[in-house]
Structures are given as structure tokens and as C-alpha cells.
Amino acid sequence: MTDVGIAGTEWSNAENDLIVADYFSMLRKEIVGAAYVKAQHRRVLAAQTGRSEGSIEFKHCNVSEVLHQLGLPIIRGYLP
């Protein structure tokens, strides 16, 4: 990714797209019972975006909130 995020700045559309795509990748695995490691997903996103793993985790929780509001399943451990 060429647009590297900088701490304290707004997330770009490209960064948000990566977060949401990653969330749905993990959710899909969780629904079908496939193994995955959240920390590994955070590390990859941190490398792609330049954001901290904590910031990425917070954004994943934001995705959970939206899905919860829509009455859809969420990832265990990423509470709204």
C-alpha cells in the first residue's frame, strides 16, 4: 500500500477498506469454524497501514458495532 497511515491522522478510505475486508475475512473463518489468529491479522494490517495494532483492534471493534446495530453476527473478542 502506498498511502501509509500516520498516527493521529484520519484513516483513509483505502485503510478503512483494508480493515473491513480483513474483518469479514476473519468473520467468515469464525462462522465456518476455521482457525485464524487475530494478532496475525493485526500485524499484517499494521505493516500495510503504518497504524498501531491497538488502533487496528479499535477499528475492528467499530466494525463490530455497525454489524451489531444491523443485527448481524460479529467476531468474538471484538466487542462493539
C-alpha positions in Angstrom: 0.0 0.0 0.0 1.4 3.4 -0.9 -0.7 5.6 1.4 0.9 4.8 4.8 -1.2 5.9 7.8 0.2 8.3 10.3 -0.7 8.1 14.0 -3.2 10.8 14.9 -4.5 11.3 11.4 -7.8 10.3 9.9 -8.0 6.9 8.3 -8.0 7.0 4.5 -10.7 5.2 2.5 -8.1 2.7 1.4 -7.2 1.9 5.1 -10.8 1.6 6.0 -11.3 -0.8 3.1 -8.5 -2.9 4.3 -9.9 -3.0 7.9 -13.4 -4.0 6.7 -12.1 -6.6 4.3 -9.9 -8.1 7.0 -12.8 -8.2 9.4 -15.0 -10.0 7.0 -12.2 -12.5 6.3 -11.9 -13.3 10.0 -15.7 -13.4 10.5 -16.1 -15.8 7.6 -13.5 -18.1 9.1 -15.2 -17.9 12.5 -18.6 -18.7 11.1 -17.3 -21.9 9.3 -15.1 -22.9 12.3 -11.8 -22.4 10.6 -8.8 -21.5 12.7 -7.3 -18.0 12.5 -5.2 -15.7 14.7 -6.4 -12.2 15.3 -3.0 -11.0 16.3 -1.5 -12.1 12.9 -4.2 -10.2 11.1 -3.4 -7.1 13.2 0.3 -7.4 12.4 -0.3 -7.7 8.7 -2.6 -4.6 8.7 -0.1 -2.7 10.8 2.6 -3.4 8.2 0.3 -2.4 5.4 -1.1 0.8 7.0 1.6 2.1 9.4 -1.1 2.1 12.2 -0.6 0.5 15.6 -2.1 -2.8 16.4 -4.2 -1.2 19.2 -5.6 1.3 16.7 -6.4 -1.6 14.3 -8.1 -3.5 17.1 -10.2 -0.5 17.9 -11.3 -0.1 14.3 -12.3 -3.8 14.2 -14.5 -3.1 17.3 -16.0 -0.3 15.4 -16.9 -2.7 12.6 -18.5 -5.0 15.2 -20.6 -2.1 16.4 -22.0 -1.4 13.0 -22.8 -5.1 12.4 -24.3 -5.3 15.9 -26.6 -2.3 15.1 -27.7 -4.1 11.9 -28.4 -7.3 13.9 -25.6 -9.2 12.1 -23.0 -11.6 13.6 -19.8 -10.2 15.0 -16.4 -11.6 15.7 -16.0 -12.9 19.3 -13.4 -10.8 21.1 -14.1 -7.7 19.0 -17.0 -6.4 21.1 -18.9 -3.3 20.0 
